[in-house]
Amino acid sequence: MILDSTGFPMVWMNVGTAGIDTDDEGFKAFEVLLAGGEPFVLLDAERAKQAQDAPSQEEQKQLSLWMKRHKAALRSVVKAQVHIEPDQGKRQAASAFADKFELFWGYPLFVVSSREEGLSLARRLMAQ
C-alpha cells in the first residue's frame, strides 16, 4: 500500500498488487496520519488487486489485528474512503460491499465514477 498525503486532508491510497503487510511503509504512513489526530479522507483511484485476489488467511488475520489496535483512531479521524471506479459494474459491486466495509473499518466507503466527483465528495465530507 502506498499513501500520498501531500494534499492533506485528501490522502490518496494505492493498494497495489502486493499482499497485505501491516509492517510495510504504507501502513506505517497510515499510523502516522492516525496519530496526528487531524481528520482526513482516503481517496482510492487505483484498485490493482482484484476481488478474486482475496487476502490469505494470514494476511486477513494481520489486517484484523492492525485494525483492532487502531480502531479508535480510525473511527475518529478517517472521515471516509472514496473509491473512484469508472466501470459501472465494478462500481456497483464495490457499492454493494460498502456496508461490510464500514462495519470492519469503522468509516464509510463511497464509490464514485470520476476523480472530479471523488474530490468534490471529499471536500464536502471535510466541510461537515
C-alpha positions as CSV (number, residue, x, y, z in Angstrom):
1,M,0.0,0.0,0.0
2,I,1.2,3.5,-0.9
3,L,-0.2,6.6,0.7
4,D,0.3,10.1,-0.7
5,S,-0.6,12.7,1.9
6,T,0.8,15.8,0.1
7,G,-2.7,17.1,-0.5
8,F,-3.8,16.5,3.2
9,P,-6.6,16.2,4.3
10,M,-7.1,14.4,1.0
11,V,-4.9,11.3,1.2
12,W,-4.5,9.2,-1.9
13,M,-4.1,5.5,-1.4
14,N,-2.9,2.9,-3.9
15,V,-3.3,-0.7,-2.8
16,G,-1.0,-2.1,-5.5
17,T,-0.5,-5.7,-6.3
18,A,1.5,-6.8,-3.3
19,G,-0.2,-8.8,-0.5
20,I,-1.2,-7.2,2.8
21,D,1.8,-6.4,5.0
22,T,1.0,-4.3,8.0
23,D,4.7,-3.7,8.6
24,D,5.2,-2.0,5.2
25,E,5.7,1.7,4.6
26,G,2.1,2.3,3.7
27,F,0.8,1.1,7.0
28,K,3.5,3.0,8.8
29,A,2.4,6.2,7.0
30,F,-1.2,5.4,7.9
31,E,-0.3,5.1,11.5
32,V,1.5,8.5,11.4
33,L,-1.7,10.1,9.9
34,L,-3.8,8.4,12.6
35,A,-1.5,9.6,15.4
36,G,-1.7,13.2,14.1
37,G,-5.4,13.2,15.1
38,E,-6.5,15.5,12.3
39,P,-9.5,14.3,10.2
40,F,-8.8,13.2,6.6
41,V,-10.4,11.4,3.7
42,L,-8.9,8.5,1.9
43,L,-9.2,8.5,-1.9
44,D,-8.6,5.3,-3.9
45,A,-8.4,5.7,-7.6
46,E,-6.4,2.5,-8.4
47,R,-7.5,-0.9,-7.5
48,A,-4.8,-3.3,-8.8
49,K,-5.8,-6.2,-6.6
50,Q,-8.9,-7.9,-7.9
51,A,-11.8,-9.4,-5.9
52,Q,-10.6,-12.9,-6.7
53,D,-7.2,-12.0,-5.2
54,A,-8.7,-12.1,-1.7
55,P,-6.2,-11.8,1.2
56,S,-4.8,-15.0,2.5
57,Q,-6.0,-16.2,5.9
58,E,-2.7,-14.9,7.5
59,E,-3.0,-11.5,5.7
60,Q,-6.6,-11.2,6.9
61,K,-5.5,-12.0,10.5
62,Q,-2.7,-9.5,10.3
63,L,-5.1,-6.8,8.9
64,S,-7.7,-7.5,11.6
65,L,-5.1,-7.3,14.4
66,W,-3.8,-4.0,13.0
67,M,-7.3,-2.6,12.6
68,K,-8.2,-3.5,16.2
69,R,-5.0,-1.8,17.5
70,H,-6.1,1.4,15.7
71,K,-9.9,1.1,15.9
72,A,-10.5,4.3,18.0
73,A,-8.2,6.5,15.8
74,L,-9.7,5.0,12.5
75,R,-13.2,5.9,13.7
76,S,-12.3,9.4,14.9
77,V,-10.0,10.8,12.2
78,V,-10.9,9.0,8.9
79,K,-14.0,10.7,7.6
80,A,-14.4,8.2,4.8
81,Q,-12.8,6.3,2.0
82,V,-13.8,7.4,-1.5
83,H,-13.2,4.7,-4.2
84,I,-13.1,6.0,-7.8
85,E,-14.2,3.4,-10.3
86,P,-15.2,4.4,-13.8
87,D,-16.6,0.9,-14.7
88,Q,-20.3,0.8,-13.8
89,G,-20.3,-2.9,-13.0
90,K,-17.3,-2.7,-10.7
91,R,-18.8,0.4,-9.1
92,Q,-22.0,-1.4,-8.3
93,A,-20.0,-4.4,-6.9
94,A,-18.0,-2.0,-4.7
95,S,-21.1,-0.2,-3.5
96,A,-22.7,-3.5,-2.5
97,F,-19.7,-4.1,-0.3
98,A,-19.8,-0.7,1.4
99,D,-21.9,-1.7,4.5
100,K,-19.5,-4.6,5.3
101,F,-16.5,-2.3,4.7
102,E,-17.9,0.2,7.2
103,L,-18.6,-2.5,9.8
104,F,-15.0,-3.7,9.6
105,W,-13.1,-0.3,9.3
106,G,-15.4,1.9,11.2
107,Y,-15.7,4.6,8.5
108,P,-17.9,4.7,5.4
109,L,-16.9,3.8,1.8
110,F,-18.3,5.8,-1.0
111,V,-18.0,4.8,-4.6
112,V,-17.9,7.4,-7.4
113,S,-17.3,7.3,-11.1
114,S,-14.6,10.0,-11.6
115,R,-11.7,11.7,-9.9
116,E,-13.6,15.1,-10.0
117,E,-16.6,13.5,-8.3
118,G,-14.3,11.9,-5.7
119,L,-12.6,15.2,-4.9
120,S,-15.9,17.0,-4.7
121,L,-17.3,14.5,-2.3
122,A,-14.1,14.5,-0.2
123,R,-14.3,18.3,0.1
124,R,-18.0,18.1,1.2
125,L,-17.1,15.4,3.8
126,M,-14.3,17.5,5.2
127,A,-16.6,20.6,5.4
128,Q,-19.1,18.7,7.6
